[in-house]
Amino acid sequence: MGTTNVTPEELNYHGYTTAQYEQEIRVSIPFHAEVHGEIQEFLCETWEPEAALSVLDLGCGTGLTTQIIRETLPKSVFTLVDFSNNMLDGARQKFGGGNVRYVCQDYSKMSVSSGKYNIVASVIGLHHQTDVGKLAMFTKIRQALVPENGVFIFADLVTFRDRHRAALEAARHYNHLVEKATSARMLSEWAYHHMFLNQLAPYEDQLEWLYWAGFTSVNVRFLKYQTVLIVAQ
């Protein structure tokens, strides 16, 4: 039994072209570009361009994060997982075959080989897991990484234990949506997602869960509004 709290249909993934989805997610997620810039900077700090790594992208969408990793580490091999065929079709259009494999599955239900991947990425997706599911996914991801120097690149939307800070950062997120939305439909859809479909967990709790899952190094690379980037090893 999976722990994902939504279906692709509830997220209306079938209603987007690849270009429309990518335009809207870049605009609707605060600091989307900054987070991906930070991911690329981390990759350049950690590996040489010729490194041939094994990379797993969970909840890959149309492949925006994989695109950054692939451009930085082009000799790597990639497994892309998403529960929406429409999203995976967008990734297929970008990458084709070759060093990229595609899996259409709810990743909370899938088995992952132990010690297989140098990098596991999950970017703006784990907020669709229940709290129990988030901890289970952190454990599954830690087990999937190579024992030495495996890296989990985790970017997501979060809330906070302090209710005043939680309210303030949520207000900033919604204000961003109001300012950046290009249509009433876009504002309605992404605000609905955030209010009713996203299941945010406190940032502080998730740091603890990463340690509980067996990570020994948890580094916060970016945190602003409700958007966080964590690199766990």
Secondary structure as UniProt FT lines:
FT   TURN            8..12
FT   HELIX           13..15
FT   HELIX           18..28
FT   TURN            30..31
FT   HELIX           32..46
FT   TURN            49..50
FT   STRAND          54..58
FT   TURN            61..63
FT   HELIX           64..72
FT   TURN            74..75
FT   STRAND          77..82
FT   HELIX           85..95
FT   TURN            98..99
FT   STRAND          100..104
FT   TURN            107..109
FT   TURN            114..115
FT   STRAND          119..123
FT   HELIX           126..128
FT   HELIX           131..144
FT   TURN            147..149
FT   STRAND          151..157
FT   HELIX           163..180
FT   HELIX           184..192
FT   HELIX           193..197
FT   HELIX           203..212
FT   TURN            213..214
FT   STRAND          218..224
FT   TURN            225..226
FT   STRAND          227..232
//
